[in-house]
Amino acid sequence: EDKYIIVNYHYVVGKTDSFLPISSRFCLSEELERQVKFLASSASNVRPALVWEAARAGEKGRFFALTFDDGLRGHYKEALPILLKYNLKATFFPITCVFGGRMPVAHKIQALLSKLPAAALIDAFHAFMEKFHPEVHPYYLIPKDRRLTGKRLHEELLVANFKEMMLSLHDELKRHFLDYSFKLNGLDENALSRLIFMDKGELAALKKKGMEIGVHTHGH
């Protein structure tokens, strides 16, 4: 009975993609094609605002919109050819800080989780706090035997706890730990940003192909 559908994608990858700091929740390009082919055969492809307007007005028919968050390179490399193949339009929401070679906090966290097990990162955070902030270290312990919060229940306990702690830190402490960990583990933020995210030229190419460009804020 779904008549008004907005589908959101983040990571879209091909089978042969090399290492990327991505979460376990990604969409293979062949699965994306299967999904959009089905949607195109059963509903009208419109922009997100028109889906909302159709739902509010109770319009007859079935409507769907496709959205892609964060401005990831897979959107250009993998998703765009599929959209063009089926003559579909989509809306892309890039993060603008990446144009300066930076990575949003959420993606830096994921890059570390792709490099090291969550248990090792938790130990590394404790060692970091003991070294740089011993006076408050006891207040920033990440448990390994229980969930820190009731959030992220879909994720493994240690992964969820590490992410929750990272996101709860004040900005200066968060940046210090993430930058320190990147350096310690040989991760180049600028190089990773160029690998993972689209550049301005690729976004301009999307626009020329008839896609809609929004924004996912400057820092995510």
Stockholm file with secondary structure:
# STOCKHOLM 1.0

chainA/1-220         EDKYIIVNYHYVVGKTDSFLPISSRFCLSEELERQVKFLASSASNVRPALVWEAARAGEKGRFFALTFDDGLRGHYKEALPILLKYNLKATFFPITCVFGGRMPVAHKIQALLSKLPAAALIDAFHAFMEKFHPEVHPYYLIPKDRRLTGKRLHEELLVANFKEMMLSLHDELKRHFLDYSFKLNGLDENALSRLIFMDKGELAALKKKGMEIGVHTHGH
#=GR chainA/1-220 SS CCCEEEEEECCEECTTCCCCCCCSCCEEHHHHHHHHHHHHHHSEECCHHHHHHHHHHTCSSCEEEEEEEETBHHIIIIIHHHHHHTTCCCEEEECGGGGGTCCCHHHHHHHHHHHSCHHHHHHHHHHHHHHHCTTTGGGGCCCSSSCSSSCCTTSCHHHHHHHHHHHHSCHHHHHHHHHHHHHHTTCCHHHHHHHHBCCHHHHHHHHHTTCEECCCTTTC
#=GC SS_cons         CCCEEEEEECCEECTTCCCCCCCSCCEEHHHHHHHHHHHHHHSEECCHHHHHHHHHHTCSSCEEEEEEEETBHHIIIIIHHHHHHTTCCCEEEECGGGGGTCCCHHHHHHHHHHHSCHHHHHHHHHHHHHHHCTTTGGGGCCCSSSCSSSCCTTSCHHHHHHHHHHHHSCHHHHHHHHHHHHHHTTCCHHHHHHHHBCCHHHHHHHHHTTCEECCCTTTC
//
